[in-house]
Amino acid sequence: MSIAEEEADETIYWMELSVEAKFVLPERVDALIKECEEILAITISSIKTCRKGNYQA
């Protein structure tokens, strides 16, 4: 899950950098960035839950 967190965070970084460099229009990636942020939040929440031990196998 930590790898998924890193990859989602890096994906957001590159999309934002692409917009800043004017390689892509913001409206082309806004929805993708939002979805990536949601995936990142879910992943982080899952990692925290696992670390607490509040999960059932």
Secondary structure, DSSP 8 states (H G I E B T S, - for coil): -HHHHHHHHHHHHHHHHHHHTTSS-HHHHHHHHHHHHHHHHHHHHHHHHHHHT----
